[in-house]
Amino acid sequence: MNIYLDYQSSKPVDPRVVEAMLPYFHDKFGNPSSLHAVGDVATKTLEESRAAIAGFINADQEEILFTSGATESSNLGLIGYAFRNKNKGNRIVISETEHISIHNIAKYLEKNGFSVSKIPVDQYGRVAIQRIADRVNDKTILVSVGYANNEIGTTQSISEIGKFCRDKGIVFHSDAVAAEGLIPIDVQRDNIDLLTISSNDIYGPKGAGVLYVKEGIRINPLVIGGGQERGLRSGTENVPSIVGMKRAVEIMQEEMPGETKRFQKYRDKLIENVLKTIPRCYLNGHPTERLPSNAHFRFDGIEGESLLLSFKDKGISVSTGSACSSKTLEPSHTLIALGLLHEEAHGSLEITFGRYNKEKDVDGVMEVLPGIVERLRKLSPLYKEEA
Amino acid sequence: MKSTQYSDKVLDHFKNPRNVGTLEGDDVAVGRVGNPVCGDLMEFYVKIKDGKIEDIKFKTFGCGSAIATASMITELAKGKTVDEALRITRKDVADELDGLPPIKMHCSNLAADALKNAIEHYRTKQKPEPKKGRDVAEKKGIAGIHEFMDQGVYTEVTDFSVFKDKRTMVIDRGDRSMEVALELTKQTPRVVFVTQEKKMAAGELSERLSASNVKILYESELLEIRGLKTVEKVLIHDLNEDEEYELFIDNIVILKD
């Protein structure tokens, strides 16, 4: 068996994307800043890509900045905005379940004179407007809430959060990396001022990302150099990867409706079977307001890294929020924010579907999961058979 | 090196752990060591006869290397004299397994400590008892209780529907509080029951509570309620480990005595 069920961590590049990229390594190698014909080809490609990606999120071409990926986009959006607008205020609000990169950017801003307040989420990982309202005042310049959570898959009412911020005159950033390609994103409808997306999360190459900056919003650059991207992100544009991202967007626009329906079928089948088959097992995240591709469980009495290793042995790639599998040996901050205890966060299993999964992959999981759970529970001093 | 990059020997002991289980009898001593940071827990059962470890079994809640180190030390200790067994170090265990990822050397390599703990218990002819008991938990006030009254703190429950889908904590105040916790499970999947007891007293109510979806925190007390305007988090004191930790919660029911 060889089943990949960790699409949230990394996605293969679609072969159609690879094909679109190939000419840009050798034949069309120009630098968009050059004024000759070879450079003109690159300029044209760059601007066509910008337009295509703008269309994907209902933005204007001028509102799209190319970066090296999602992490850089969030850095540029949050740090760039905060530094440029510190005369307006020094308070920043983020949700407890933001991606770790946003938490660490917030920490950096704290070290640089900003004050950061974190919005607690409910037991399903949802952010309530009231909790944001409790935290903002006239010194608040920026709110960041992710479109969907990368671990538990819970989605947010982004357009309502965006509207709340807009009414208050606060700039709203959303990290849409987990959601892109799975939920239609519309920066107009969603009242978003700054948006982070990446190329790899829609089956494009790694090394390209976009920061959407709404017209009229001013940010400082973080990378200084030759003045590319309107001076906001210097450095020769990564044209092959940008072309790849454009192609990925085109494919996504065509295939997303059918694809998400397919994932949802797999997800629902898996969730139903797991909860039915395994005793003392729970779904993490929201039962319905969740990404169509995401199933996230926890099992009483067992630990996630052991689960992961057992799956690995059977040829199945999955993920876990367990402390034992993380670099810092800390349990997932998202699971803790749901109100789970450390040992509960420990026993988590994350399964995310993607473009190359088939329905039989769900059957593959169900074939081995009951045996794995039973074996690990027999080893565990925390699991007693009483319930 | 990734934290899960294990040697073949570690993987072998993870997949086929030796000497899993428990032992019973007067000549059996139990050792228990936990890592409070990550929640790993190891239990060892040793049967000692004529100064030698005649039999040894273990149970482990933890990652791959936690399971493998426990399994390995049972092989190393079996048949050895007690003194020899006491000399087995964490490093010996790791070496026998052809090494562990550096980050795992301390956190999950608890087997030598757990074995030592079991032998010590044999020597003092005692089963493990929590070091700190309920005597620590004097009746002191809960910080924030007045501030959050009606902002998430309830001293009585008349309308259960206000708890719909809320993470709710119920503080042990006897039978009535157990009834409330059970009733709340109809409204929300997350009910946490906090008691200073080590286990529930026998009785129909407590049996129903143990069998329900209510998460019971034994040997624990509520120290402080935190939040901006409404209850958002609580600080819990684990009396057994003498540790404090935060827990996200929406509502707290503290019935009047």
Interface residues (C-beta under 8 A of the other chain):
Chain A: E96 P120 V121 D122 Q123 Y124 R131 D134 R135 Y282 G301 I302 E303 E305 S306 L308 L309 D313 S322 A323 C324 S325 S326 K327 L329 P331 I336 A337 L338 G339 L341 H342 E343 E344 H346 K378 L379 S380 P381 L382 Y383 E386 A387
Chain B: S3 T4 Y6 L11 F14 K15 P17 V20 R32 V37 C38 G39 D40 L41 M42 E43 K59 T60 F61 G62 C63 G64 A66 I67 I103 C107 S108 D165 K166 R167 T188 P189 R190 V192 S210 A211 K215 L217 L228 K229 T230 E232 K233 Y245 L247 F248 I249 D250
